[in-house]
Amino acid sequence: MMSLLQSRMNRSDVVLRMRKLWKEEGGATAVAMGIMSPVIIGGMALGGETGYWYYTQRKLQHAADVAAHASTVRKRVGEDGALLKQAAVQVASASGFMPVMSDADPASGTTHFSAVNMTVNNPPLAGGSVGDNNAVEVILSETKPRLLSSIFSDAPIEIRARAVAKLIGGSPACVVALSVTKSRAVEVSGNTSVTLNDCSVVSNSIQSDAYYMPNSTADLTADCISTVGGSSVKNPSPSLLDLKVCTSVQENAPPAADPYADVPEPSVSGYTCQNRTVSGSILPKENPHPVYGAYSVFCDGIEVASNATATFGPGLYIITGGNMKVNNKATLKSNGATFFFANNTTAEISGSADLDLTAPTAGPYSGLVFFGASCEDSPLECGEVFRINGNSSTTSIKGAVYLPGSRIEFLGTTRAESSCLQIIADAVTFTGNSRIEMGAACAGAGTKTVLTGQIVQLVE
């Protein structure tokens, strides 16, 4: 009996103790923490991993921004295609981007700057600047392996960034010296007077006297003067160096792009050499070339005799030797003709000669009146000179004088007037008593615009 009673008492004690334990609150936090710790630690780890993804994306966005900016800077000086991607890869890599290099780059034929996780589009293919050739789009991507988040998915995380930079502003330039190395690449001296209406002067030379104005008797009026190097201007009064937009010569400026650098220099064979002396109406003699169209070749230059008039019809006229000479009181006219100077051919227009020349407005030589061969094989030795000299009474050229391998000189008492004239040469000299008035009102003339003072701006 006592044993049964004792057993019941023991059970009651156990129940009481269990009830008391159930109501006991001491140590609950430890228990809860023990249960929740894996969840908390896992959440913190996932949060840290997500933060790392965002941090990586911000770094990648910075790399995309500076890469787009760098590519657009190269675009400003006339580069395109693989060269833009080269600049983007170099700058983005310096900013922490990790390019994945491919075995080949079809665009450039090289392997050095071919990153498969980078896309460079000029013009952009998406966004607000679609189709704008002044804008460059850069898209970067990096693939990161998952850490703790791999319990949810095995797929790696792809992080992407996109940026678009664009060339903004700028004013047209109508006098451009392309030489990088020449002193006095643009010279305004003597008693000359040069008036550039709504356009600017650019010298790509790195020399300290890239723009040279040695005395106070010459005068120049322009929107701006821009040089990659420096300038040497001898104390002209405000009336002799009149800059309408800039307050002074803009030194250490970016170079201007050569707008006609991609124009093909003609190469023909099987032609008949035309007579040097010309007068009356002249038309191309050869059958049209599939690229250049109708053309004639002058193997010993072109000469318009005194008091004669030569009128060239539309087409290409290749001068492979001698020079172009327009004598005293002669008249040279053209409408839609391009004169190409090859093999060190030069020109001398002197006496009281008249020029009335209009460039073609279509075709491979659109906008070009005079086109000279470059000197790419020896760029430090561009020495040919194209002279408009003496007392040429009226020079009216509508279009571009493009002589990348020659210096062009306006000498004597030359008179030149044109609302649309581009002078783009290795070097440019205005001297003597010449009087030049020109502008860049070239709508419909077939020319390409040269801009100076453009800035690079991130727009997306």
Secondary structure as the mmCIF struct_conf table of DSSP 4:
data_model
#
loop_
_struct_conf.conf_type_id
_struct_conf.id
_struct_conf.beg_label_comp_id
_struct_conf.beg_label_asym_id
_struct_conf.beg_label_seq_id
_struct_conf.end_label_comp_id
_struct_conf.end_label_asym_id
_struct_conf.end_label_seq_id
HELX_RH_AL_P HELX_RH_AL_P1 MET A 2 LYS A 23
TURN_TY1_P TURN_TY1_P1 GLY A 26 GLY A 27
HELX_RH_AL_P HELX_RH_AL_P2 ALA A 28 ARG A 76
TURN_TY1_P TURN_TY1_P2 VAL A 77 GLY A 78
TURN_TY1_P TURN_TY1_P3 GLY A 81 GLY A 81
HELX_RH_AL_P HELX_RH_AL_P3 ALA A 82 ALA A 94
TURN_TY1_P TURN_TY1_P4 SER A 95 GLY A 96
STRN STRN1 MET A 101 MET A 101
BEND BEND1 ASP A 103 ASP A 103
STRN STRN2 ASP A 105 ASP A 105
TURN_TY1_P TURN_TY1_P5 PRO A 106 GLY A 109
STRN STRN3 THR A 110 THR A 110
BEND BEND2 THR A 111 THR A 111
TURN_TY1_P TURN_TY1_P6 HIS A 112 PHE A 113
STRN STRN4 ALA A 115 ALA A 115
TURN_TY1_P TURN_TY1_P7 VAL A 116 ASN A 117
STRN STRN5 MET A 118 ASN A 121
BEND BEND3 ASN A 122 PRO A 123
BEND BEND4 LEU A 125 ALA A 126
HELX_RH_3T_P HELX_RH_3T_P1 GLY A 127 SER A 129
TURN_TY1_P TURN_TY1_P8 VAL A 130 GLY A 131
TURN_TY1_P TURN_TY1_P9 ASN A 133 ASN A 134
STRN STRN6 ALA A 135 LYS A 144
BEND BEND5 LEU A 147 LEU A 147
HELX_RH_3T_P HELX_RH_3T_P2 LEU A 148 ILE A 151
TURN_TY1_P TURN_TY1_P10 PHE A 152 PHE A 152
BEND BEND6 ALA A 155 ALA A 155
HELX_LH_PP_P HELX_LH_PP_P1 PRO A 156 PRO A 156
STRN STRN7 ILE A 157 ILE A 168
STRN STRN8 SER A 171 ALA A 177
BEND BEND7 VAL A 180 THR A 181
TURN_TY1_P TURN_TY1_P11 SER A 183 ARG A 184
BEND BEND8 ALA A 185 ALA A 185
STRN STRN9 VAL A 186 VAL A 188
TURN_TY1_P TURN_TY1_P12 GLY A 190 ASN A 191
STRN STRN10 SER A 193 ASN A 197
TURN_TY1_P TURN_TY1_P13 ASP A 198 ASP A 198
STRN STRN11 SER A 200 SER A 203
BEND BEND9 GLN A 207 GLN A 207
TURN_TY1_P TURN_TY1_P14 SER A 208 ASP A 209
BEND BEND10 ALA A 210 ALA A 210
STRN STRN12 TYR A 211 MET A 213
BEND BEND11 ASN A 215 THR A 217
STRN STRN13 ASP A 219 ALA A 222
BEND BEND12 ASP A 223 ASP A 223
STRN STRN14 ILE A 225 THR A 227
BEND BEND13 VAL A 228 GLY A 229
STRN STRN15 SER A 231 VAL A 233
TURN_TY1_P TURN_TY1_P15 PRO A 238 LEU A 240
STRN STRN16 LEU A 241 LEU A 243
BEND BEND14 LYS A 244 VAL A 245
BEND BEND15 THR A 247 SER A 248
STRN STRN17 GLN A 250 GLN A 250
BEND BEND16 ASN A 252 ASN A 252
HELX_LH_PP_P HELX_LH_PP_P2 ALA A 253 ALA A 257
TURN_TY1_P TURN_TY1_P16 PRO A 259 ASP A 262
BEND BEND17 VAL A 263 VAL A 263
HELX_LH_PP_P HELX_LH_PP_P3 PRO A 264 PRO A 266
BEND BEND18 GLY A 270 GLY A 270
STRN STRN18 CYS A 273 CYS A 273
HELX_LH_PP_P HELX_LH_PP_P4 GLN A 274 ASN A 275
BEND BEND19 ARG A 276 ARG A 276
STRN STRN19 THR A 277 VAL A 278
STRN STRN20 GLY A 280 ILE A 282
STRN STRN21 GLU A 286 HIS A 289
TURN_TY1_P TURN_TY1_P17 PRO A 290 TYR A 292
STRN STRN22 GLY A 293 PHE A 298
TURN_TY1_P TURN_TY1_P18 CYS A 299 ASP A 300
STRN STRN23 ILE A 302 VAL A 304
TURN_TY1_P TURN_TY1_P19 SER A 306 ASN A 307
STRN STRN24 THR A 309 PHE A 312
BEND BEND20 PRO A 314 PRO A 314
STRN STRN25 GLY A 315 ILE A 319
BEND BEND21 GLY A 321 GLY A 322
STRN STRN26 ASN A 323 VAL A 326
TURN_TY1_P TURN_TY1_P20 ASN A 328 LYS A 329
STRN STRN27 THR A 331 ASN A 335
BEND BEND22 GLY A 336 GLY A 336
STRN STRN28 ALA A 337 PHE A 341
TURN_TY1_P TURN_TY1_P21 ASN A 343 ASN A 344
STRN STRN29 THR A 346 ILE A 349
BEND BEND23 GLY A 351 SER A 352
STRN STRN30 ASP A 354 THR A 358
BEND BEND24 THR A 361 GLY A 363
TURN_TY1_P TURN_TY1_P22 PRO A 364 GLY A 367
STRN STRN31 LEU A 368 GLY A 372
TURN_TY1_P TURN_TY1_P23 GLU A 376 ASP A 377
BEND BEND25 SER A 378 SER A 378
HELX_RH_3T_P HELX_RH_3T_P3 PRO A 379 GLU A 381
STRN STRN32 GLU A 384 ILE A 388
TURN_TY1_P TURN_TY1_P24 GLY A 390 ASN A 391
STRN STRN33 THR A 394 PHE A 410
TURN_TY1_P TURN_TY1_P25 GLY A 412 THR A 413
STRN STRN34 ARG A 415 SER A 418
BEND BEND26 SER A 419 SER A 419
STRN STRN35 CYS A 420 CYS A 420
STRN STRN36 LEU A 421 PHE A 430
TURN_TY1_P TURN_TY1_P26 GLY A 432 ASN A 433
STRN STRN37 ARG A 435 GLY A 439
STRN STRN38 ALA A 440 ALA A 440
TURN_TY1_P TURN_TY1_P27 ALA A 443 GLY A 444
BEND BEND27 ALA A 445 ALA A 445
STRN STRN39 LEU A 451 THR A 452
BEND BEND28 GLY A 453 GLY A 453
STRN STRN40 ILE A 455 LEU A 458
#
